[in-house]
Structure formats: C-alpha cells, structure tokens
Amino acid sequence: MILNRTIAPDFQAIDKFIITQAKTYELSNGIAIHTLDAGSQPVLRMECIIKAGTSREKSEEKMTSYFTLKMLNEGTENHSAQQINEFFDGFGAFLEFSHGVENINLSVYCLSKHL
C-alpha cells in the first residue's frame, strides 16, 4: 500500500508519555556522570560534554576550542592518528566530535560487548 502524503493522518491524543530519568553519579574528582538505562542494546554511546564552547573564549582565543577538538583525532604526542583510528576500529567503535556555543562534545560509539 502506497501512502497518500496529500492527506494528513488522523489526529490522536497521546495517553501516556514516559521519559526515562537519568541517574547521576559524581566521581571523586567532581565530574558528574549521567546514565540512562534503556535496556540491553548492542551499541553504546558515551558522550563527554565539556564546558568549552565559543562563548567561553576570550576574543583573542576565538575558535581555540573548535580547533583543539578537531585536533584530537589527528594524533597525540604518543599516538599517531592511524594508531588512534586502528585502536577504535579494533573494537568496532568510532569517534564523533561536535562544537557549540556553550560546549564541545566528544562521543564514542562502540559495541556493548567490548565494555
């Protein structure tokens, strides 16, 4: 059956809408960890949110947080970009970076079985 997109679907009120509450833990160094238990999933996303967006930079430091974030995937003093990528590839994982006004985000996606 092909959908006729010229006809809007019937309106329905939502009876019950449940939002899963996050559990918050604090590490000994003061960093807050928020977790959501969505049941057993084969894939996990871990996201580090760092207060370092463009609104937190001085005028002479503009875009420093952006370029620092982008350079994380280019290697470190001890590991080349290829070594970093091969490490994550070995676990079926990958990194994703995003930059905003208030924060920068580093997300790691991996298979749950490797945790």
MODELLER restraints for C-alpha pairs under 7 A, 6 or more apart:
rsr = mdl.restraints
at = mdl.atoms
rsr.add(forms.Gaussian(group=physical.xy_distance, feature=features.Distance(at['CA:21:A'], at['CA:36:A']), mean=6.94, stdev=0.5))
rsr.add(forms.Gaussian(group=physical.xy_distance, feature=features.Distance(at['CA:22:A'], at['CA:34:A']), mean=5.97, stdev=0.5))
rsr.add(forms.Gaussian(group=physical.xy_distance, feature=features.Distance(at['CA:22:A'], at['CA:35:A']), mean=5.36, stdev=0.5))
rsr.add(forms.Gaussian(group=physical.xy_distance, feature=features.Distance(at['CA:22:A'], at['CA:36:A']), mean=4.92, stdev=0.5))
rsr.add(forms.Gaussian(group=physical.xy_distance, feature=features.Distance(at['CA:23:A'], at['CA:34:A']), mean=5.53, stdev=0.5))
rsr.add(forms.Gaussian(group=physical.xy_distance, feature=features.Distance(at['CA:23:A'], at['CA:35:A']), mean=5.23, stdev=0.5))
rsr.add(forms.Gaussian(group=physical.xy_distance, feature=features.Distance(at['CA:23:A'], at['CA:36:A']), mean=6.51, stdev=0.5))
rsr.add(forms.Gaussian(group=physical.xy_distance, feature=features.Distance(at['CA:24:A'], at['CA:32:A']), mean=6.68, stdev=0.5))
rsr.add(forms.Gaussian(group=physical.xy_distance, feature=features.Distance(at['CA:24:A'], at['CA:33:A']), mean=5.55, stdev=0.5))
rsr.add(forms.Gaussian(group=physical.xy_distance, feature=features.Distance(at['CA:24:A'], at['CA:34:A']), mean=4.46, stdev=0.5))
rsr.add(forms.Gaussian(group=physical.xy_distance, feature=features.Distance(at['CA:24:A'], at['CA:35:A']), mean=6.49, stdev=0.5))
rsr.add(forms.Gaussian(group=physical.xy_distance, feature=features.Distance(at['CA:25:A'], at['CA:32:A']), mean=5.75, stdev=0.5))
rsr.add(forms.Gaussian(group=physical.xy_distance, feature=features.Distance(at['CA:25:A'], at['CA:33:A']), mean=5.01, stdev=0.5))
rsr.add(forms.Gaussian(group=physical.xy_distance, feature=features.Distance(at['CA:25:A'], at['CA:34:A']), mean=6.42, stdev=0.5))
rsr.add(forms.Gaussian(group=physical.xy_distance, feature=features.Distance(at['CA:26:A'], at['CA:32:A']), mean=4.48, stdev=0.5))
rsr.add(forms.Gaussian(group=physical.xy_distance, feature=features.Distance(at['CA:26:A'], at['CA:33:A']), mean=5.97, stdev=0.5))
rsr.add(forms.Gaussian(group=physical.xy_distance, feature=features.Distance(at['CA:42:A'], at['CA:111:A']), mean=5.73, stdev=0.5))
rsr.add(forms.Gaussian(group=physical.xy_distance, feature=features.Distance(at['CA:42:A'], at['CA:112:A']), mean=5.32, stdev=0.5))
rsr.add(forms.Gaussian(group=physical.xy_distance, feature=features.Distance(at['CA:43:A'], at['CA:109:A']), mean=6.98, stdev=0.5))
rsr.add(forms.Gaussian(group=physical.xy_distance, feature=features.Distance(at['CA:43:A'], at['CA:110:A']), mean=5.72, stdev=0.5))
rsr.add(forms.Gaussian(group=physical.xy_distance, feature=features.Distance(at['CA:43:A'], at['CA:111:A']), mean=4.53, stdev=0.5))
rsr.add(forms.Gaussian(group=physical.xy_distance, feature=features.Distance(at['CA:43:A'], at['CA:112:A']), mean=5.25, stdev=0.5))
rsr.add(forms.Gaussian(group=physical.xy_distance, feature=features.Distance(at['CA:44:A'], at['CA:109:A']), mean=5.67, stdev=0.5))
rsr.add(forms.Gaussian(group=physical.xy_distance, feature=features.Distance(at['CA:44:A'], at['CA:110:A']), mean=5.40, stdev=0.5))
rsr.add(forms.Gaussian(group=physical.xy_distance, feature=features.Distance(at['CA:44:A'], at['CA:111:A']), mean=6.01, stdev=0.5))
rsr.add(forms.Gaussian(group=physical.xy_distance, feature=features.Distance(at['CA:44:A'], at['CA:112:A']), mean=5.56, stdev=0.5))
rsr.add(forms.Gaussian(group=physical.xy_distance, feature=features.Distance(at['CA:45:A'], at['CA:107:A']), mean=6.63, stdev=0.5))
rsr.add(forms.Gaussian(group=physical.xy_distance, feature=features.Distance(at['CA:45:A'], at['CA:108:A']), mean=5.63, stdev=0.5))
rsr.add(forms.Gaussian(group=physical.xy_distance, feature=features.Distance(at['CA:45:A'], at['CA:109:A']), mean=4.54, stdev=0.5))
rsr.add(forms.Gaussian(group=physical.xy_distance, feature=features.Distance(at['CA:45:A'], at['CA:110:A']), mean=6.63, stdev=0.5))
rsr.add(forms.Gaussian(group=physical.xy_distance, feature=features.Distance(at['CA:46:A'], at['CA:107:A']), mean=5.58, stdev=0.5))
rsr.add(forms.Gaussian(group=physical.xy_distance, feature=features.Distance(at['CA:46:A'], at['CA:108:A']), mean=5.19, stdev=0.5))
rsr.add(forms.Gaussian(group=physical.xy_distance, feature=features.Distance(at['CA:46:A'], at['CA:109:A']), mean=6.54, stdev=0.5))
rsr.add(forms.Gaussian(group=physical.xy_distance, feature=features.Distance(at['CA:47:A'], at['CA:105:A']), mean=6.65, stdev=0.5))
rsr.add(forms.Gaussian(group=physical.xy_distance, feature=features.Distance(at['CA:47:A'], at['CA:106:A']), mean=5.65, stdev=0.5))
rsr.add(forms.Gaussian(group=physical.xy_distance, feature=features.Distance(at['CA:47:A'], at['CA:107:A']), mean=4.22, stdev=0.5))
rsr.add(forms.Gaussian(group=physical.xy_distance, feature=features.Distance(at['CA:47:A'], at['CA:108:A']), mean=6.35, stdev=0.5))
rsr.add(forms.Gaussian(group=physical.xy_distance, feature=features.Distance(at['CA:48:A'], at['CA:105:A']), mean=5.62, stdev=0.5))
rsr.add(forms.Gaussian(group=physical.xy_distance, feature=features.Distance(at['CA:48:A'], at['CA:106:A']), mean=5.11, stdev=0.5))
rsr.add(forms.Gaussian(group=physical.xy_distance, feature=features.Distance(at['CA:48:A'], at['CA:107:A']), mean=6.26, stdev=0.5))
rsr.add(forms.Gaussian(group=physical.xy_distance, feature=features.Distance(at['CA:49:A'], at['CA:103:A']), mean=6.37, stdev=0.5))
rsr.add(forms.Gaussian(group=physical.xy_distance, feature=features.Distance(at['CA:49:A'], at['CA:104:A']), mean=5.94, stdev=0.5))
rsr.add(forms.Gaussian(group=physical.xy_distance, feature=features.Distance(at['CA:49:A'], at['CA:105:A']), mean=4.64, stdev=0.5))
rsr.add(forms.Gaussian(group=physical.xy_distance, feature=features.Distance(at['CA:49:A'], at['CA:106:A']), mean=6.64, stdev=0.5))
rsr.add(forms.Gaussian(group=physical.xy_distance, feature=features.Distance(at['CA:50:A'], at['CA:103:A']), mean=5.41, stdev=0.5))
rsr.add(forms.Gaussian(group=physical.xy_distance, feature=features.Distance(at['CA:50:A'], at['CA:104:A']), mean=5.31, stdev=0.5))
rsr.add(forms.Gaussian(group=physical.xy_distance, feature=features.Distance(at['CA:50:A'], at['CA:105:A']), mean=6.27, stdev=0.5))
rsr.add(forms.Gaussian(group=physical.xy_distance, feature=features.Distance(at['CA:51:A'], at['CA:102:A']), mean=6.20, stdev=0.5))
rsr.add(forms.Gaussian(group=physical.xy_distance, feature=features.Distance(at['CA:51:A'], at['CA:103:A']), mean=4.55, stdev=0.5))
rsr.add(forms.Gaussian(group=physical.xy_distance, feature=features.Distance(at['CA:51:A'], at['CA:104:A']), mean=6.60, stdev=0.5))
rsr.add(forms.Gaussian(group=physical.xy_distance, feature=features.Distance(at['CA:52:A'], at['CA:65:A']), mean=6.10, stdev=0.5))
rsr.add(forms.Gaussian(group=physical.xy_distance, feature=features.Distance(at['CA:52:A'], at['CA:102:A']), mean=6.32, stdev=0.5))
rsr.add(forms.Gaussian(group=physical.xy_distance, feature=features.Distance(at['CA:52:A'], at['CA:103:A']), mean=4.92, stdev=0.5))
rsr.add(forms.Gaussian(group=physical.xy_distance, feature=features.Distance(at['CA:52:A'], at['CA:104:A']), mean=5.83, stdev=0.5))
rsr.add(forms.Gaussian(group=physical.xy_distance, feature=features.Distance(at['CA:53:A'], at['CA:65:A']), mean=6.27, stdev=0.5))
rsr.add(forms.Gaussian(group=physical.xy_distance, feature=features.Distance(at['CA:53:A'], at['CA:99:A']), mean=6.64, stdev=0.5))
rsr.add(forms.Gaussian(group=physical.xy_distance, feature=features.Distance(at['CA:53:A'], at['CA:100:A']), mean=5.38, stdev=0.5))
rsr.add(forms.Gaussian(group=physical.xy_distance, feature=features.Distance(at['CA:53:A'], at['CA:101:A']), mean=4.60, stdev=0.5))
rsr.add(forms.Gaussian(group=physical.xy_distance, feature=features.Distance(at['CA:53:A'], at['CA:102:A']), mean=4.22, stdev=0.5))
rsr.add(forms.Gaussian(group=physical.xy_distance, feature=features.Distance(at['CA:53:A'], at['CA:103:A']), mean=4.23, stdev=0.5))
rsr.add(forms.Gaussian(group=physical.xy_distance, feature=features.Distance(at['CA:53:A'], at['CA:104:A']), mean=5.68, stdev=0.5))
rsr.add(forms.Gaussian(group=physical.xy_distance, feature=features.Distance(at['CA:54:A'], at['CA:62:A']), mean=6.47, stdev=0.5))
rsr.add(forms.Gaussian(group=physical.xy_distance, feature=features.Distance(at['CA:54:A'], at['CA:63:A']), mean=6.26, stdev=0.5))
rsr.add(forms.Gaussian(group=physical.xy_distance, feature=features.Distance(at['CA:54:A'], at['CA:65:A']), mean=6.92, stdev=0.5))
rsr.add(forms.Gaussian(group=physical.xy_distance, feature=features.Distance(at['CA:54:A'], at['CA:100:A']), mean=6.89, stdev=0.5))
rsr.add(forms.Gaussian(group=physical.xy_distance, feature=features.Distance(at['CA:54:A'], at['CA:101:A']), mean=4.90, stdev=0.5))
rsr.add(forms.Gaussian(group=physical.xy_distance, feature=features.Distance(at['CA:54:A'], at['CA:102:A']), mean=6.49, stdev=0.5))
rsr.add(forms.Gaussian(group=physical.xy_distance, feature=features.Distance(at['CA:55:A'], at['CA:101:A']), mean=5.38, stdev=0.5))
rsr.add(forms.Gaussian(group=physical.xy_distance, feature=features.Distance(at['CA:55:A'], at['CA:102:A']), mean=5.84, stdev=0.5))
rsr.add(forms.Gaussian(group=physical.xy_distance, feature=features.Distance(at['CA:56:A'], at['CA:102:A']), mean=6.84, stdev=0.5))
rsr.add(forms.Gaussian(group=physical.xy_distance, feature=features.Distance(at['CA:66:A'], at['CA:99:A']), mean=6.03, stdev=0.5))
rsr.add(forms.Gaussian(group=physical.xy_distance, feature=features.Distance(at['CA:69:A'], at['CA:97:A']), mean=6.94, stdev=0.5))
rsr.add(forms.Gaussian(group=physical.xy_distance, feature=features.Distance(at['CA:73:A'], at['CA:81:A']), mean=6.05, stdev=0.5))
rsr.add(forms.Gaussian(group=physical.xy_distance, feature=features.Distance(at['CA:74:A'], at['CA:81:A']), mean=4.71, stdev=0.5))
rsr.add(forms.Gaussian(group=physical.xy_distance, feature=features.Distance(at['CA:75:A'], at['CA:81:A']), mean=4.11, stdev=0.5))
rsr.add(forms.Gaussian(group=physical.xy_distance, feature=features.Distance(at['CA:75:A'], at['CA:84:A']), mean=6.92, stdev=0.5))
rsr.add(forms.Gaussian(group=physical.xy_distance, feature=features.Distance(at['CA:88:A'], at['CA:94:A']), mean=5.86, stdev=0.5))
rsr.add(forms.Gaussian(group=physical.xy_distance, feature=features.Distance(at['CA:91:A'], at['CA:110:A']), mean=6.80, stdev=0.5))
rsr.add(forms.Gaussian(group=physical.xy_distance, feature=features.Distance(at['CA:91:A'], at['CA:114:A']), mean=6.61, stdev=0.5))
rsr.add(forms.Gaussian(group=physical.xy_distance, feature=features.Distance(at['CA:92:A'], at['CA:110:A']), mean=5.93, stdev=0.5))
rsr.add(forms.Gaussian(group=physical.xy_distance, feature=features.Distance(at['CA:92:A'], at['CA:111:A']), mean=6.37, stdev=0.5))
rsr.add(forms.Gaussian(group=physical.xy_distance, feature=features.Distance(at['CA:93:A'], at['CA:108:A']), mean=6.93, stdev=0.5))
rsr.add(forms.Gaussian(group=physical.xy_distance, feature=features.Distance(at['CA:93:A'], at['CA:109:A']), mean=5.31, stdev=0.5))
rsr.add(forms.Gaussian(group=physical.xy_distance, feature=features.Distance(at['CA:93:A'], at['CA:110:A']), mean=4.15, stdev=0.5))
rsr.add(forms.Gaussian(group=physical.xy_distance, feature=features.Distance(at['CA:93:A'], at['CA:111:A']), mean=6.81, stdev=0.5))
rsr.add(forms.Gaussian(group=physical.xy_distance, feature=features.Distance(at['CA:94:A'], at['CA:108:A']), mean=5.87, stdev=0.5))
rsr.add(forms.Gaussian(group=physical.xy_distance, feature=features.Distance(at['CA:94:A'], at['CA:109:A']), mean=5.48, stdev=0.5))
rsr.add(forms.Gaussian(group=physical.xy_distance, feature=features.Distance(at['CA:94:A'], at['CA:110:A']), mean=6.77, stdev=0.5))
rsr.add(forms.Gaussian(group=physical.xy_distance, feature=features.Distance(at['CA:95:A'], at['CA:107:A']), mean=5.74, stdev=0.5))
rsr.add(forms.Gaussian(group=physical.xy_distance, feature=features.Distance(at['CA:95:A'], at['CA:108:A']), mean=4.74, stdev=0.5))
rsr.add(forms.Gaussian(group=physical.xy_distance, feature=features.Distance(at['CA:95:A'], at['CA:109:A']), mean=6.51, stdev=0.5))
rsr.add(forms.Gaussian(group=physical.xy_distance, feature=features.Distance(at['CA:96:A'], at['CA:106:A']), mean=5.97, stdev=0.5))
rsr.add(forms.Gaussian(group=physical.xy_distance, feature=features.Distance(at['CA:96:A'], at['CA:107:A']), mean=5.04, stdev=0.5))
rsr.add(forms.Gaussian(group=physical.xy_distance, feature=features.Distance(at['CA:96:A'], at['CA:108:A']), mean=6.43, stdev=0.5))
rsr.add(forms.Gaussian(group=physical.xy_distance, feature=features.Distance(at['CA:97:A'], at['CA:105:A']), mean=5.78, stdev=0.5))
rsr.add(forms.Gaussian(group=physical.xy_distance, feature=features.Distance(at['CA:97:A'], at['CA:106:A']), mean=4.83, stdev=0.5))
rsr.add(forms.Gaussian(group=physical.xy_distance, feature=features.Distance(at['CA:97:A'], at['CA:107:A']), mean=6.32, stdev=0.5))
rsr.add(forms.Gaussian(group=physical.xy_distance, feature=features.Distance(at['CA:98:A'], at['CA:104:A']), mean=5.86, stdev=0.5))
rsr.add(forms.Gaussian(group=physical.xy_distance, feature=features.Distance(at['CA:98:A'], at['CA:105:A']), mean=5.11, stdev=0.5))
rsr.add(forms.Gaussian(group=physical.xy_distance, feature=features.Distance(at['CA:98:A'], at['CA:106:A']), mean=6.67, stdev=0.5))
rsr.add(forms.Gaussian(group=physical.xy_distance, feature=features.Distance(at['CA:99:A'], at['CA:105:A']), mean=6.30, stdev=0.5))
